Amino acid sequence: MLNNKKNLFQRVRIAMVAIVTIMSVGGAFAMKVPHHKASVSWGVVSTDANFYHVTAASTGDCLQGAKACIVTSTVMPDSQGRIPKSEATVQQNGTFTPNN
């Protein structure tokens, strides 16, 4: 009888370890940050040393010019509407003019 109880406890322990392992692996996959986020286009209203001040690209047009007009980035603008230049790619040069 002692052998049967020991065998049962071993099986229960193995089952519990398996359940915890499966839950851990599932949780790790659920918490992973997406690797391939889609880039979003932004109209550049102004620039400073390290940031583009942006707005939605659909709210304006690009006129001829040499500075950045449309940039794409996988990061969203901060509360002040800025995207770091290191996180953005210039797609079109010109002067961004918002539609009125």
C-alpha positions as a printed Julia matrix, in Angstrom:
100×3 Matrix{Float64}:
  0.0    0.0     0.0
  2.86   2.37    0.76
  4.27   1.73   -2.71
  0.9    2.6    -4.32
  0.7    5.92   -2.42
  4.28   6.78   -3.37
  3.58   5.97   -7.01
  0.41   8.1    -6.94
  2.24  11.07   -5.38
  4.96  10.83   -8.05
  2.36  10.89  -10.81
  0.56  13.84   -9.25
  3.86  15.7    -8.85
  4.8   15.06  -12.49
  1.36  16.24  -13.63
  1.64  19.43  -11.56
  5.11  20.19  -12.94
  3.8   19.64  -16.48
  0.85  21.97  -15.89
  3.03  24.71  -14.41
  5.53  24.38  -17.27
  2.81  24.64  -19.9
  1.3   27.68  -18.18
  4.72  29.34  -17.92
  5.54  28.83  -21.58
  2.07  30.02  -22.64
  2.39  33.11  -20.47
  5.82  33.9   -21.88
  4.49  33.81  -25.44
  1.47  35.91  -24.51
  3.69  38.6   -22.97
  6.15  38.92  -25.85
  6.32  42.29  -27.55
  5.44  42.13  -31.25
  8.56  42.24  -33.41
  7.1   43.44  -36.69
  4.87  46.41  -36.06
  3.53  48.25  -39.06
  5.06  51.62  -39.83
  2.79  54.66  -39.73
  3.27  57.75  -41.91
  3.44  61.14  -40.22
  3.54  64.69  -41.56
  6.45  66.7   -40.15
  5.22  70.03  -38.77
  8.61  71.08  -37.4
 11.91  69.65  -36.21
 14.38  70.22  -33.43
 17.75  68.65  -32.63
 16.5   65.12  -31.87
 12.79  65.04  -32.69
 10.26  65.45  -35.47
  7.07  67.24  -34.37
  4.43  65.33  -36.32
  0.75  65.11  -37.16
 -1.28  62.63  -39.19
  0.03  62.64  -42.77
 -3.52  62.6   -44.15
 -4.18  66.09  -42.73
 -1.9   67.93  -45.15
  0.21  68.01  -48.3
  3.9   68.29  -49.12
  5.13  71.26  -51.1
  8.54  71.36  -52.72
 11.43  71.71  -50.3
 14.56  70.1   -48.93
 13.57  69.21  -45.38
 11.65  66.16  -44.18
  7.94  66.28  -44.99
  6.68  62.72  -44.46
  8.33  60.22  -42.11
  7.39  56.66  -41.18
  7.92  55.11  -37.8
  6.86  52.11  -35.76
  6.78  54.23  -32.59
  3.87  56.49  -31.75
  4.38  60.19  -30.97
  4.7   61.18  -27.32
  2.22  63.49  -25.57
  3.86  66.51  -27.24
  3.54  65.02  -30.74
  7.24  64.17  -31.09
  8.98  61.16  -32.6
 12.74  60.68  -32.09
 14.65  61.15  -35.34
 16.48  57.89  -34.64
 13.14  56.02  -34.77
 11.86  57.57  -38.02
 12.64  57.17  -41.71
 12.16  60.09  -44.12
  9.84  59.03  -46.96
  9.38  62.36  -48.71
 11.1   65.74  -48.61
  9.28  69.03  -48.8
  7.32  71.41  -46.61
  4.29  69.92  -44.87
  1.26  72.21  -45.05
 -1.82  71.21  -43.04
 -5.19  71.32  -44.8
 -7.54  73.94  -43.41
